[in-house]
Amino acid sequence: MEPWDGPALVCFTDGIQFGATLDRNGLRPGRFYITKDKRLILASEVGVVDVPQEEVQFKGRLRPGRMLLVDFSEGKLIEDNELKMRYAKKQPYADFLKTHSIEIKDRLGPEPKTDTALIEELLDEEPGSFDTSDTTLVNKRVLPLLTYTGYTYEKVEMLLAPMVKTGAEPLGSMGQDVALACMSRMPRQPFDYFFQLFAQATNPPIDPIREARV
């Protein structure tokens, strides 16, 4: 599973069409009725709107990762396969990929070299030896150290800044899908070896049918 895998039932309408899609694990139900007077009622649970059974023409549910679309101008319900094939055949996308694909390795420049002399000079500086309000000096004297020690923009903005401004604990809440520091092939900060991960499971267990799609 990925951190963004749901649960999610997403609906939209522009007044001409109505569409809905479910997360690929099916963790958020999506059930719908079509009534004899041509109404579509869709919700995450059955019974959100009371409908006499004799007025129900069709009952259905969105399956994991599937979509549905109602075109009010055509008066038609378009289900997952038809909807996806309609757009998949609109353009020769496979030919586009063959013709226009760009390899990242062909676009990257040479690997940047660490200015060891500059880093040693900066490490020897006394704290507060320059004006931190001078953006140019900060870019020249602080950013190289942050890069050298593995700090990212997100860590500075989301963790360090709140610690300095309000004394907040360095807590983050994002999907953590990188390798453990002790097993990573990439250089990591010393702090990455000494922090606690906490995961709270709030979703139902994934069954083999859902696992096949993920």
N, C-alpha and C positions, 0 to 999 in steps of 0.2 A: 504493500500500500504506500501511496505517496501522501505527504502532509495535506494536500489539497483535494483528497479523494471524497469529500463529503462528510456527512450526509447533505444532500442538496436536491431539491426539486425546483427547477427554474422555469418560470412561465413568462411569456411576453405577449403583447398585442399592440398593433398599430391601428386598430379599428377595422382593418381589412382582413388581417390574418391573426390567428391566435396559435401560439406554439408552446410546447413544453418539452423538457428533457430531464432525465434522471441521472444522478451520479452513477458511475460505472459499477459500483458495488451494490447498488440498489438499497442503500441504507435508509433512504427516505422514501416511503411508499408514495405512489402516485396512482390513484384510482379514479376512474371517470365513468360517467353515465352519458348516454345519448338518449334523449327522450323523443317521443313520437312527434312532439311539436318543435323538433329540431333545436333543442337546447343541448349544450355540452356543459356538464358540471364536473369539474376536476378538483380534487383536494387530496391531502395526504392521508385522509381517513374517510371511510364510508359513513354516510349519515350526517355530514356537515349541513347539507340541505335536504329536507324531507321531500321525497318524491314517491308518490304512490307507485307500487310495483307495476300496475297495469299501464302506466304511462312510460315505462322504461322500454326502449327499443333495443338497446345494446349496452352491455357492461364490459368494461375492460380495465386493464392496468398497464402502466408503463413498466417495461422490464429494464433491468440495469443497463445504463448506457444508451437507452433507446430514446427516440423522439416521436412526437406526433405534431401535425400541423392541420389546422382547420382554415380553409380558404372560404371566407364568407361570400366572396363574389362568385365563386363556383358552386358554393353550397356543398363542399366536399371535405371529407376527412382523409388526410393523406398520412399513411402510416410510415414507419421507420424505413423499411427497405426502399419503397417507392420514392420517398423524400430524398434519401441519400443518393440513390442512383440518378435522380433527376439532376442534381448538382454535380455529381461525379462525371457525368457525360457531357456537361455543358462545354467544356474545353478539353483539349488534349493535354491534360496535366502531366502525364508521364513523359510526353515529348518535351514539355517545358523544362522538366527536371533534367533531362538528358542534355538539353541545349544550353540552359542557363545556370546550371549548378556551378557554384564557386567553392573551391576547396579553401578552407581557412588556412591551411598550411602554406598555400601559395600567396596568401595576403599578409601573413605575419612578417614583421621585420626581424632583424637579428635579436637574440635574447639580450635584454639590457644588462649591462655590467654594473655591479655594485662598486660605487666609488669608496673603496676601503679607507683611503686617506681622509676623505670628508667625514665618514662615519666616526673614525677614531678622533678626529678633531672635535666633532659635535659631542661625543661622549665625554670628552675632557672638559667641556664648558661648565662653568658654574651655573646653577639654576638662577633664572632671572637676570642673566647677563645681557639681555637685549629686550627691546620694547615689543611685547607680545601683541600690541595693537597695530603694529606695522605688518600688514598682510604679506608684503613682499618678503620681509625677513622670516616670517612664519613659514612661508612656502619654501624658502631656501634652507631653513635650519631645523624646522620641526617635521615637515613631511618626509624628508629622507629617513629620519629616525623611526617614524611610524611605519613606513614601508619596510624598513630593515627588520623591525621587530614583529612584523606580521599583523599590524592593526589594519582593519578595514574601515571604510566610511561608516558602515552600520554600527560597528563596535564603538566608534568614537561618539556618534550621534545618539545612539539608543542606550548605551551602557555607561560610558565614561562621563558624558555631559550631565546626565541626571545625578550621578554620584557627586560631581563637583558642585552642581548648583543647589541640590536639595539634600544631599547625603543619602540618596536612595540606594537600596541594595542593588547589586548588579544582576538583576533578574531578566531573563528573556523568555518569550513564549513563541517559539517558531518550530516548525518541523525540523528535526535534527536528523538528517540522512547522510551525514558525512562519516567517514571511517573513524573509529576510535583513534585518539592521538597515538597510542602505543602501537597501533598497527598500520598507521598511515604511511604512505610512501612520500608524502609531501612534508616540507618543513612546517612545524606547528609551534604556536606560542607555548612557553612553559606552563601558563595558566590552563591550557587545554587538557593537561594531564591531571588537574586537581579541581574538577568541578562536578557538581551533582546533576544527574539527569533524572527527571521525574516524569513519568507518563501515567495519565489517568485514563483508563478505558471506560468509555461511556457508550460505545456502540455494541450492537449484538454481534456474536461471533460470525465470522465469514464462513459460509458453507462451500462445498466443492463446486457447486454450479457457479457461484459468483467468482470463486478463485480462478476458474477457467478463463474469465474475461480479463483478469488482472494479472 
